[in-house]
Amino acid sequence: MLTKVPQRIGKPSGSVAYEGTGAAEAEFAPIIESGGKVVGYYAPADFAGKTSEAFAVIDVGTMAEYQVCRAMLAAHPKHKESVALIEKQRTSLSIYRAIVQRLEPVRNHE
C-alpha cells in the first residue's frame, strides 16, 4: 500500500486560516471520487501559535493506481475550483508531496 503525504506551506496566520473555511473538506470528495482514500488531514493547532503547515494522508494503493488517481484528480471540476481559489487567494506558498510505503510492525513470537 502506497500513501501520498502532501504538505502545504501557507501564510503563517495560525490555525484560524484553516478553521471554518472548509478548504480541506472541499478536497475530500474529489480525492475519494478519483480513487484515493483520505486517511487524515492535519491542520495547525491553536496551542502551536502561528504556524503555516498542514498535512494530508491519502492511501493510493499501487503506483499505477496513484497515476490514475492523480490524472482523475487533475481533471476533477471541484479540484480545479479549489486550486483556482488557492491561487487567487495566494494562501499556499508551496506544496510538497511524498509517496511512502506503509510497513507493518514485525512481531516477535516467542
Sequence and secondary structure as in RCSB ss.txt:
>XXXX:A:sequence
MLTKVPQRIGKPSGSVAYEGTGAAEAEFAPIIESGGKVVGYYAPADFAGKTSEAFAVIDVGTMAEYQVCRAMLAA
HPKHKESVALIEKQRTSLSIYRAIVQRLEPVRNHE
>XXXX:A:secstr
 EEEEEEEEE S  GGGTTTT HHHHHHHHHHHTT EEEEEE   GGG S  EEEEEEEEESHHHHHHHHHHHHH
 HHHHHHHHHHHHHT EEEEEEEEEE         
